[in-house]
Amino acid sequence: MDVLVKLRKINSVYQGVYSVVKLVLAASSTPEDVVALAFRRPKNQPSTAKAPPEHPPTRDRTEGVPAAANKNTRTKIAAPIPPQMHPTLAQARFEPSSDPEPDSDQGSSSMATEFGVEDIHITDEHWASSLYTTLAGPHAISKFLRKRTSGYRKPRGKGQWTQIPQSPADRIELIHPIMTVIERIVAEFSCGTIEDGVTRKVEFTDFSGGDAQATSGPGICVCIRATGPSFETVTPGDFEEIGYTNVASIIQGKTEAEIATEIDYKQATALVSELQQIFALQPNRTFFRTLIVTEKRVRLAHYDRSGVYLTPFINFHSNPSTLIRFVLGLTSHDEANLGLDTSVQWTIDPDMGRKVTGTLQAPNVRGEMVVYSLNVEKPPFVRPSIVGRGTTCWHATDPETGKGVVIKDTWRTTERTSESEFLVDARGIPGVVQMISHQDNCAATTDFRPINFKAEGYQNRIKSRVVLEECAEPIWNFTSRHQVISALRDAIAAHRKLVERGIIHRDISTQNVLLGHPGAPEGLRGILIDLDMAMRAESGMSLDEIDPQTGTRTYQSISVLLAKDSRNDPIPPHDCLDDLESFLYVLCHILLGFKRPGELIEPTPELISVWDDPDAQRAMTKKVVLMAEGYPAYEFPQLEEYWGNSCIELLEGMRTHISNVVYQKSKIRAAKVSTDERFDLWSAFVEKNLESSYDHIDALFRTALAEIASEDAKEAMHTHGDSQTSPRVDRKRPFEEEPQPTLPRKRTRRRA
């Protein structure tokens, strides 16, 4: 047997840790009880919070699969700071954070929760036999099967691939014969040459870390290693290595005895962690297909942004044409057949095997299709999950202006309004990312599915592409107090303008607020991005009820979290006050999560880490405590040491205001009135508090910024004076004495 090449297996099982909360909830507590109980402390009474109890044992969120269909696990979960791809795609190893890109419109980065049961569909045999029919005609297939070198015989009129053992003891005995059959098919029908730089080679791969008897995960598989425009080598100068950047497809070998003990869900999810890596490191991936081959039968598994399709098992001894076409499809030299978006083209350095240049076709400002040059020095941002929005952001250069742009690809459900419509309405608003052009229907997942196929839970997704003006750094890359507070102030002001134009953002998070360019004037110091979860609104309220599956879990408002509870009737619309509450959690995350610029608090404070719990009620509980009691100051010494009284007062002022909003909403939710009356109360409350809330919060930010500017000016004068009298003494702040640390990788979110 050939030497097995190891692929490091992704550790994507998300481990959640939560502590005993101060607010003890009875099992019978209603959502209204949760909020009401939190506000029983008399107004203005100081917090008397004590040190938290010890943490309970770590909880594994993978328990209960396939109960992973639980929709709570589909909401975006934000990592403490979003992860960031490495500079070189071929060298990168994509590690999903605790953010399962996770939605009904969000996906999951966890191996166990990437696919729910409802995401897996079984096709009929007719669709399987209709695939790849143009890659080999009946005559060519018959001619191949008649050759002695094919290994196919018809003893006593019954077809048989003679290399395949009829009763293999295990997959080890089966995998090598399968590889032999595949190699013979590829050798017969391959049309590529080494000279054109496009090759496909059949190789063993061990996903079990060397444990040949591993019973979990895919174990030993056959991989198709590829060279060509979309594929990079793993090790510079070594074309014999195989990895996530050059895998064209995967074939799993399993015995009939194994298959008899496995449900469809297990077969569909065995390769999830490997596929997440492939989708991330082959960023122009549209779909991926694998085969499961036994000693008798074969089935194809198709993965895209809408879920998984499995064909039935088909006997390849009596139906050899289907096996041949499957193999040809998964080894095709046409990258579109492999599931790659060919509007993205790369140039590979033949010596290093690296992508050195690239282009992407997209519309210009006049709607004409042009070729943008990709900036390979800035790797694309790729969401970690397969199912969902599949957001990919490319850094490129406008061929006409020479300016940098960001080209964003997303897969939206057919019911969701294209982000481009909101971006058109947002044109001219300072502090909102500006769109240059858009292409709303690049592809659809129905293009890859059986015609007229219908299945419960299936959602067609449409690929959209927007070209955006390039913004500056993510907000977590701030370098000073004034910079980050002014960025948040301008983002909130931009949000207000969106509301005035009838748009609710619904996904306020640290990921969706960027810093303005250096020296940007007021209004452009912070940029609000990512409107693909937005919704039309009137008087600050969306035109539909709250969707608890929309948004980033860490920053969801208490009303959004409560909407998951069936006892909330009616579920209120998502309103601008929910988004302002999300801005509060962003402020908390920055002030309570950073010691100073570039230095995170490790581990993430429990007050914040629990906010991303997939269970809505557990995620909500700590937020309720924050609203009722504030934060335990003794746990956050950096507030005094770095952030100072100006930021502390800003945080407390905003917390107090939002706390009152949450309390008033809880009273409306608990009021003994009819459904229509409750809705009227809700509408009146939002309309009454819309302008005053923005005014009050803006005043808090302006006061804090003025105080910070004054403090910084005084310190600068003090530092200048000291340098005049003692030129050898460096009086810089402690955080300026050392080089700024590298921040964690940018997060990848859950599916949209």
N, C-alpha and C positions, 0 to 999 in steps of 0.2 A: 504494500500500500504506500502511496506517496506520502511524503512528510506533510503533516497537517499544519496549515498556517493558522495561527491564532488571531482572532479578532477580540479585542478587549470588549467585554460585555458591559453595557451601560448599567450603572446603578441608579435606576429610575424609580425605585419603590419609595414613595414619599412617606417619610416617617413624621407623624404629627405629635407634638408634645403640648399638653395643656396642664395648667395647675388648678388646684382647688380654688374656685372663685370666691370672692368675699360675699357676693350676693348668692345665697343658697336658695335654689328654686325648688319648690315642692313639685312632685311629679304631676300634680293636677293643675299647676299654674297655667293660666292662659297667657297669651302674648301681652294682653293689657296689664295683667298682674306684674309681669316682668318690668315693664316701664314704670307703672305706678309705684311699685315697691321701692324702686330706686330713688324716687323723689320724695320720700317721706321725711327726709332730713329737713329741718326748718331752713328757710331761705337765709343765706349769708352765714350759716353756721360753718365754722372751719372744719376741714376734714380731719378725722382722727384715725386715718388708715394706719394699720399696723403692718409689720413685715409679713409677707405672704407665707403660707405653710409650705412644707416640702412638696416637691413635684411628685405626682403619681408616676407609675411606670410608663415608659414610652408606649404609645399606641400605634399600631400598624394600620395605616389606612387601606391596606390592600385586603383586609379581612372581608369576607362576604362575597367575593367574586364568584359568579357573575352578577351579584347584586350591585355591581358597579354601574348598572343602569340607573341607579339612584341619581336624580338630576342634581342633587346638591353637589355632587362631585364634578359637575360640568361647568360650574361658575369659575371665572378667571380667578386665580389666586396669585397674588403678587409676592415675589421674593422680597426679602428686606431691601435689596438693591438689585435691579434687573441684571442678569448676566450678559456678558458681551462676547461675541465671537472672537476667536484669535485672528491675528493679522493674515495668516496663511491658511486658506481653507484646507489644503491637503494635510497640514500638520495639526489642524484643530481637532479636538475631540469635543463634540457637543454634549454638554451636560445640562439637562433640564433642571430648572430650579424648582422651588415649591410652587411655581406658577404653572399649573396645568393650563396651557393657553386657553385653556379652558375657557360654554354657554349653551343654552339651547342654541346659542350662537357663540360658544366658546369651546375649545377643545381641551384635552387633558394631556399633560406631559407624563403622568404616571403610567407605568406599564399596565397596572391593574385597571385604571380608570380611563385609559385612552379610548377604548371602545365600550359602549354599553351594549347590552343584548339587542337593543333596538337598532343599533348601527350595523348589524350583521344580517345579510340577506342571502337567500339561496336562489339561484337562477334555475332555469330548466336546461335540459341537455342540448336543446336546439341552439341556444345561444353559444354554448361551448363549441359546437361543431361549426358555427358560423364565423368564428374568429380566425384571422390570419389566412383566409382562403386565397388571398392574392400572392402569398409568399411562396406557395408551391401548388401547382396544379395536380389534378388526379393522375395524369399521365406520368409526370415526374416522380410522384410518390410511388406509383406502382412499379416504375422502373427501378427505383432504389430498393424497394422491398424484395425484388426478384434477385438482387445481387447477393452473392454468398457473403460479401463483406458487411452486409447490413445486419446479419445475425437474426433475421426474421425468417421463420419457416412455417409451413402449414402441414405438419404431419397429420395424416388421416383427415385432411381438410380443415383442421382446427389451427387457427393462427397462434404463433408462440414466438416471443422474443427469447431465443435460446440462452442468452447470457443471464437472464433473470432467474435466480433460483426459485423453485416453486414453493418451498417451505423454509425460508431463511430463519435461523435461530434468533437473530436480532438485527437491528439496523446496521450494525457493523458489517455483517455478511451481505447486506443488501446494497449498501451505498456504492461500493466499487462497481458492481455490474450496472447500476443505473448510470453512473458516470460514463462507463464504456458506451452504452447505447446513445447517450447524449452526444458524446464526442464523434461518433460515427455519423449521426444526423447532421451535426454542424459541419463536419468535413465534407459531406456530400453537397450541401446546399450553400455553403458560405461563398460570398461574392467579394469579400474585402481582401485587401492586401496590406502588407506591412508598409508598403511604399506610401499609400494614401493615409497612413496614420490611424486607420480604423481596424481594430482587431477584437475578436472575442475568444477567450480561452476558458476552457472548462477546468475548474480546480476544486479540490477539497478545501473545506474551511471548518474549523472547530469552534463553535460558539460556546462550548461548555467549559472553557478554560483549561482544556487538556484532560478533563475527566470523561473518558469515553463511555462510561456507564452512567453518566448523569441522566436522571429521569425527568428533570424539570428543564424547561427551555428547549430550544431547537436542537442543541447538541451538534453532531456532525452533519454538515450539509454540503451540497454541491453549489458553488458560486460561479457565475459567469463574470470573469474579470475582463474589463473593457479598456481599450484605449480609443481616443477620439476627442472631438471638441468639448464634450461635457465632463470628461473624466481626467483626474489627476492621479499620478502615482503616489504611493504611500511614502516611500523613501527615495529622496533625490538620487537619480542615477540608477535605481534598482527597479526594473520593470517586472520583477517576479513577485513582488509583494502584493497582497490584496488587502483592501481596507474599505472604509465607508465612502471614500471619494472615487473609487473605481469599480464598484459592484454594479453590474447591469441588472442582474436578477439573481434569485436564490431558488434552489430546488431542495426540498426536504425529503429525505427518505425515511419511511416508517413501515413497519410490518403491518399486515392485516390484523394481527393480534393486538398491536398497539392501538390501531384505529378503532377497534371494537370497543375499547374502554374510554374513548375520548368523545366529548360532545363537540359540536361545531364551534362553540365559543372558544374552547381551548385550542382547537386547530387554528382558528382565525387570529388568536392573540399571541401565539407562541413566539412570533418574531417581532412583536411590537417595539421593543427597545432597540433592536437593530434597525428597524425601519425608521424610527425617529431620527437616528443618527444619519441615515442615508438621505432623508428628506432635508435635513439641516445642512449637510455638507455637499449635497447636490442641489443647490438652491433653485434651479430651474425645473425641478421635479414637478410633474402634474399628477402622475399616478405611479404606482409600483405594482408589479405582478409577480407572484411566486407560484411554484407547483408543489403539491404534496403527492409523492409517488410511493406506492406499495409494490409488492411483488405481482399484483394483478391489475391495480387501478390507478388512475391519476385524477386529480382535481386541481383547478386553477383558483387562486385567491387573488382578488383585485382590490387594491387599497387606494382610496382617494379622499377628497375633503368631505364627502358625504357618508363615508363609512366603508364597509367591506362587502364584497360580493364573493360568494363561493359557488362554484359550479358543483353539480352532483359528481360523485365518483363515477368515472367512465372506465370500462374495461379496455385497456390499451392493447391487449392481445387480440381481441376480436375487432377492435377499432383502432388500428395502428395509425391511421391518418390523423386522428385528433392529437395523439401524442406528438407526432412529427410536427404538426402545425403549432402546437403549444411551444415546443422547443425552439422552433424557428422564430416565433414571436418574441420569446424571451432572450434570444441571441441576435436579434435583428441588427443590421448595421444602420438602419434608419432610426435615429434617436427618437423620432415621434412615436414609433411603434413601442419603444421602451418606456414611454410615458414622460418624455422630456420636452419642455417648451422650446421649440427651435427658433422662436423670435429672439431668444438669447443665444448668442454665439460667442465661443471662446477661441482664443489662439493659444495653443499649448507649446511651450518651449520643448523641443524634441530631446534636448540633453537632460534637462531637469525634470521634465514631466509635469511642469507647473503651468497654471493659467497666467499668462503674462499680459494679455490684453483681452478685452471683451466688448461686445456691442449689444444693444437692445433696441428693438423697434418699438416706437411709441409715437403718438401724435404730437405735433408742435402746436403753437398757440393758434394757428389757423386751422387745426384739425387734420393737417396733412401728415401721413406717416413718414417719419424720418428715422435715421439711425443715430442713437445716442452712444457715446463712448463711455464704457463703464470704468469707474475708478477702482482698480484692483487693489489699491493701497487701503481702501476703506471697504472691508468685507461687508456683504449684505447682512441686514438684520433678518433673521428667520425665526418664526415662531417654532416652539419645540414639538407641537403636536401635529398629527396627521389630519384628523377630523376637525373641521371647523373653518375659521377664516383663512388659515394658512398664510397669514400676512408675511410678505417678503418685501423689504425696502432696499432698493438698489441706489447706490451713489453713482451719479453719472454727470456728464458734461453736455450742456446744450450745444448742438453743432452750429447754431446760428449766432448765439450770443457769447459762447465760451464760458458762461456762468455755470456754477455747480447747481445740480438739481437732485431731488430725491424722487425716484419712480417707485410707486407703491402698488403692489399686487395684492388683492384680497379676493376671497371667495365668499359671497354673500348668499343667503337664502333668497328664494324668489319672492318671499313676502317682504323682505327688507328693502327699504329705499337705498339706492346707490349713494355712497358717500359723496359722489361728485355733485349731486343735487344740493346737498347742504353746503358744500364748498362754493358752489356758484352763488348761493344766497349770502355767504359769509365774505364775499369779495369786498375789500375795502375796510374791513373791521381791523383796527390795530390790535395786535396780540393774537390773531387767529392765523394759522398757516394759510398761505395763499396758493391757489391752484393755477397752474399754467394751462393744462389741457387734460383731457380724459378720454378713455375708451371703455365703455360700460359693458360690452359683451364680447370678451376675448375668447371665452370657452364656457362650457357648462358640464357638470358631472353627468348629465343625461347623455352626453355625447359618447360616454364610455360604457353605457349600460344597455341592456336589452331594450328594444323598442317597446313602448307601452308597458314596461314592467312597473308594477305597483306593489308596494310593500308597506306595511304599517311602520310608521316612524321614519320613513325615508324622506329626506329633504333634498331637492335639487339645489345645487349651488352654482352661482354664476360668477365667473372671474371678471373682475374690473381692474383697470389700470389707471392710475392718476399720476400726473407729473406735477410735482410741487416745488416751490422755491425752497432752496436748501436753508435749513435753520442752523443754529449753533449747537451747543452742547446740551446733553440731558441735564435736568435740574440738579441731579445728585453730584454733578461735577462742579458745583459752586466753589468759589474761592474766598468768599467773604460773606459776612452776615448781610450787609447791604445788598449784595447781588442777589442772594436767594430770596430775601424778603421782598425786594422790588419785583422779582420775577413772578412771585406768587400774587402780589398786588395787581400787576398788569394782566395776569391770566384771569383773575377774578373779574377785572373790569371788562376783559374781552368776553367772558362768559355772560356778563350782563347784556352786552350788545347782541350776543346771539339770542338770548331770551327775548329781547326787544324785537328781533326779526323772526320770532316764532320758532326757535330751535332750542331743544333741551339736549345737552351733551350726553348725559347718562353714563359716562365712563371717566370721571375725574380720577386721576391717579398720578403718582410720581412719574409713571412712564409717559404720560400724556401732557406734561408741562416741560417745555424746553427753555433754556436760557436764551436771552436775546444776544445778538452779536455784540462784541465789545464796543462800548461807547454808545449803545442804542439809547434813544431818547425815551422819556416816559411814554408808556403805552406799548413799547416794543421790547421792553427788558425781559419779558416772559412771553412765550408763544404757546398757545393751546393747540394741540394737534389731535388727530384720530377721531374723526366725526362719523365713523362707520357704525357706531352704536346710537347715533343721534336719532331724534324723533321730532315730528312737528308738535308745536305747542301753542296754546292760547292762554293769555294771562298767567304765564309762568308754569302752566301745567300741560303735560303731554296729552295727546288725544286718545291715549289708550292706558289701560291700567299698568301698574308696576310689573315688570318682568324680573323676578328675582334671579333669573339666569343671565341677566345682562349686567355687565360691569365687572370690575375687579374686586374680588371678595374683600380684600383688606380694607378697601375704602368705601364699601357700600354703606348707605345710611341705614339707620335702625328701621325705618319704615320699609325699605327694600328687603331687609332681612326678615321682617315680620310678615311680609307678603307671602312667604312660602307656607305659612301656617293656614290650614284650611278654615280655621275659625275666624279669619279676617274676611268679613263680608259687608260691603263690597271691598275688593282690593282697590285702594286709591290710585289715581294716576301718579306717575313719576313727576315731581315738581322741581322747580329751581332751588327750593330750600333743601331738597335731598342732595343736590349737587354742591351746595354751599357746605353742607355737613361733610361731604366727601373732601372738600378743600380743607376743612378742619383736620381731618385724619391725615392728609398730606403734610400739613404743617406740623402735626404731632410727630409724624414719622421722621421728619427732618430734624426737628429740635430735640426729640427724645432718642433718635437713632444714631446721631452723629455727635462725637465728642468735639469735633472741629472739622473744617474742610478736609475731605479725603480720608478721614479716620472714623470708621464705623465702630459702634459699640458691639462687641462680640461677647456672648451670643446676643442675638436680637432680644431686646427687653420683652419680657413675657406679656406686658400690657399690649404690645403691638403684635407679637408673633401669634397670639391666639386669634387675632382678627381675621386671619386667613383660613380658619377652620372650615372644612367643607360643610360641617353641620351648621346651619344658619343660626340656630339658637345659641350654640356654644360661641360662635363668632360674635354674636350680638352682646353676650353677657358682659364682656370686658368693656365694651363701648358704653353700656348702660352704667357701669361702675364709673367710667371716666366722666360721663355726664353728671352723675349724682355727686361724686366725691372729688373729682379731679384726679391728678396723678400723685403718687407718693414721692414727694420732692427728694427724699433721702436716697432714692434709687437713681436719681439723675443729677449727679453733682456737676455735670458739664453745663447745666443751665446757668449756674452762677459763674463757673470758671470761664466759659467761653461766650455763651449767648447773651448773658447779662439781663438786667431788669427790663430793658426795652422789649426784648423778645419774650420774656416771661409774662409781662403785662399784656402783650399782644395775644399770646396763647391763651391766657386766662380770660381776657376779654372776649375773644372769639368763642371759647368753650362755653362761657356763661350765656352768651347770646344763643348759640345753637342748642344748648341744654334747655333753655326756655322753649324754643321751637319744638323740640322733641317732646317735652312735657305737654305742651298745648295739643300737639297731634295725638298724644296718648289719650287725652281727655275726649277728643272728638271720636277716637276709635272706640272708646268705652261707653260713649253716650247711648242712652236707651231711646233711640229714635229710629225712624224708618230708614230704609236704604237710600231713598231719594233725599231725605233730610240730612243724612250723614254726608252725602256727596256735596250737598249745598254748603254745609258747614265747612267742609274741607276746602272747597273752592273759595269761599269768602275769606278763610284764614290765609290762604296762600296769596290771594290778591291784596289783602290788607298789609301783609308783611313783605311783599316783594321789594318795593322800592326802599322801605326803611331798613331792611336787612342789608341790602347792598350798600346803602349810605353808611350805616353803622360800621360795617366791616371795613369799608374803604377808609373811614376815619381812623379806625384802629391801626391799620397798616401805615397810613400817612404819619400818624403820631410816632409809631415805632421807627419808621425810616428817618424822620427828623432827629429823633434822639440818637439813633445809631450814627448818623452823619456827624452830629455834634460830638459824640464820644470819640469817633475816629479822628476828627479834626484835632481834638485836644490831645489825643495820644500821639498823633503825628507831630504836633508842636513839641510835646514832651520828649519824644524820641529825637527830634532835630536838636533840641537844646542840649540833651545829653551827649549827642555826637559832637557838638561844638566844643564842649568842655572835656570830654573824654573820648577822643576819636577812636581809641582802640576797643572800647566797650560796645558790644553789639546789644542794643536794647530791643531787638525785634521780639515779637510775640513768640511763645514757645513753638507754635505750629509753623512758624516761618523759618525756624532754625534748621529743620531737616527737609530733605526733598519730599515732595508730596507722594504718598504711597499710591500704588496702583489700585484703583477701585475694583470691586468684584465685577464679574462679567455682567453685561446687560441682560436683564431678564427677558424671558420669552413668555408670552402670555398664553392663556387658554383660549380655546376656540371661540370663534365669534358666532 
